[in-house]
Amino acid sequence: MANLVLADDGGDSIATELYPGWNLIGWVGQAAPVGELFEVISPLDLVGSYDLASASWTETAREERSQSPLILRPGRAYWLRLAGPESFTWIRERGAYNNDVQLREGNNFVAWRALDRVPAASGLRQIRHSVVMAGSWDAASQRWRLAPVPLPFSSWSLAEFNHGEGLWIKASEDTTWRQLTGERPSVSFVGEVTEQQRVEALAELEAYRELFATTFGGVVSGTHVVVFSDIDANLEWSRAVWGTGRARESCGFARSWDIYYTIACGDKSILAHEYFHVLQSAASDWGGLALAPLWITEGEAMYAQRLAASRVEGLEFAELMRSGWQRSQADGRGLSSATDVYDHHQYETGAAAIHLLLQTNAAEELLLYVRRLSEAPAGEHYLASGGDPYSRAVFTEQFGISIPDLDALLGIATPEFGPPLKRAVRLQTQEPPLRLQVQLESPDGSRYDGTAVIRFLAPDPGQHFTELAIGGSSSIPVVAGRYEVQSVDVGGGCQVGFDAPEILVEDKLVDSVWTVRLEATGCDAGVSGTVLGRDGQPLQPRARGVWVELFPESDDGFHWSQATQVVPDAQGRFEANVAPDRYAIAVSPIESGGAVFGWLTEAGLSLVRAHRTILDLRTDSTQEVTIRLPISRTIRVSGVVYDGNGRPAENLTIFVEGSSEGYLRPGSEGMSRGYIGWIQRTDSGGGFDIPFAGQDVVVVLFTEDNCHLGWFGPDGFTNDLSGLSYWDTQDRDIRGLSIHLPPSTCE
């Protein structure tokens, strides 16, 4: 169990191991005569100090300590020479955080006065343009560990900084190094925000940032905060940036490294809640984490919010926690693996659970648990709800108690909400080491001054997308890798064509600027039409409906941009306003997970993408089409799965699949089969109920750990691909299936 003990009254101590020979240490205490070092370090025989202003080196020997004029200054680094063959453990008090270090052009020997285990790339980010070399002295091996800042990280031997460590910094110019958090968040104000409100919001944000750094060990750079005057300003801005369907009427929320906060809601601590979510994102390596249970993610943030309200606003912590706990127990439910963001019961119950954990664990371990989930071996952390064996085992190892036992503790009695813990001693979050800068241009090559949402395909396309709202130009923190621009939305869901190169972000501390040229700045073209079933009538009312998708076509014939999606009304009519460009039209079931009925061609729908008809809205900006589907409704496939012992098989992954006569994913050429329908998990009774659109269907089953079990069709269960059989649905539901699994080869 990684359980750290925090000292009382915040007076944490640090242990510095000194070795025979030279040691480079950072002085983090108050100014003191050099003689104090000789008093506490018995084998010390010489102290060396370098003065950059005079470019001079001075030494103080043990026998000269009482006459030496040398004063140890906070923030400076000193060389200590130890005599004798043995190492020496020096115990000293931890110094204050949040201190600026003045660097001058040339060689600087300074102390690292921030948190422990800060990645060197993160620590040097703020001064990367002013520094050519950084190093720490490895006293055990008597050699340098270096960070040649302009070179790739792979050439660095300096990995991290720790509190009280001495550093050599070779600067190319005079600069100030803010060690605690690097860059402050950038802040935008939207609506009628008064000057007083601006000042208060900035002060609150700075207070929360420092509080979380010293309490939870959370440090992050690259955050952007949008502060709205009221809900109306919030909605107007989000509709313009994200479109009507994605606008959020909310007092506060976070997306990746961005925070959105509405002043008129009146609760200042909401900003602290959302800032903590950014720390969670950073701890998960910016998107590498499958979702933890809601009670953990929101419980941590709610605990941090209450802590901020007590420390910054002066409210009573215990009373805030107690009243929240009482509200959460109205329905008597305990912790849940649910991820429903509107289940506020889990917010308050989770906060109480977090408080219990922190009675025996260091506060920093909250973010450490998030980090450990993101570092799980491939295939281990599979469940998005955190209910899988790996997540539960790591939780028990991390906190010394299992989730069920913690839940049981909460059910015994009302928790005692004493004072919160005070300070963490290790850093558990990290800053994205690089930045991606994007410049938008209008079709004529001039700077585009509007606001746009650019969607990037991230380095691991199977993991996540990166989405950025920018106006003109902006930059975002990213990891190294190749990025492709997927779509550009200039507001209200209007996606326009663009010309953009593949973006390569290298593992260097060097910013790159990439230009995306828009082919249009608005959606003044349109496609309208009618979607009918195979009987020539609109789809039956109980059908789940379809998307009509317009894919922008690139000059090379491949449509990698995100499609514009519209849903026909009850009469099958649809209208789509798009930018003047070339488009292919596909029709997909809403609940299909990406499958298509087919591509629109002059002869009707076709499963072959190469046969698609291209509508050129650049020459004819308004066009009408009629689409006839090969079905009249979507169906449902349901039943119960039993294991080899005849018991209901809970938590299996299950979905339905169409044959080659069914319907394939967009862009799939020559596939023998296509996945169609939602992926579900069997419930506690082994049951499932899945929507499907197509003529032929087979059920596919996987274990909880993603091991393929086999297929189930009209001829029964098989794990042999050659033995597959399909139901011909004829637009009829397939219900009441009873699937009995044979003994599995999955471990």
Buried (B, 14 or more C-beta within 10 A) or exposed (E): EBEBEBEEEEEBEBEBEBBBBBBBBBBBBEEEBBBEBBEEBEBBBBBBBBEBEEEEEBEBEBEBBEEBEBEBBBBBBBBBBBEEEEBBEBEBEBBEBBBEBEBEEBEBBBBBBBBBBBBBBBBBBBBBBBBEBBBBBBBEEEEBBBBBBEBEBEEBBBEBBBBBBBBBBBBBEEBEBBBBBBBBBEBEBBBEBEEEBBEEBBEBBBBBBBBBBBBBBBBBBBBBBBBBBBBBBBBBBBBBBBBEEEBEEBBBBBBBBBBBBBBBBEBBBBBBBBBBBBBBBBBBBBBBBBBBBBBBBBBBBBBBBBBBBBBBEEEEBBEBBBBBBEEBBEEEBBBBBBBEEEBBBBBBBBBBBBBBBBEEBBBBBBBBBBBBBBBBEEEBBBBEBBBBEBBBEBBBEBBBBBBEEBBEBBEEEEBEBEEBBBBBBBBBBBBBBBBBBBBBBBBEEEEBEBBBBBBBBBBEEEEBEBBBBBEBBBBBBBBBBEBBBBBBBBBBBBBBBBBBEEBEBEBBBBEBEBBBBBBBBBBBBBBBBBBBBEEEEBBEEEBBBBBBBBBBBBEEEEBBBBBBBBEBEEEBEBEBBBBBBBBBBBBBBBBBBBBBBBBBBEEBBBBEBEBBBEBBBBEEBEBEBEBBBBBBBBBBBBBBBBBEEEEBBBBBBBBBBBBBEBBBBBBBEEEEBBBBBBEBBBEEEBBBEBBBBBBBBBBBBBBBBEBBBBBBBEEEBBBEEEEBBBBEBEBEBBEEBEBBBEEBEEE
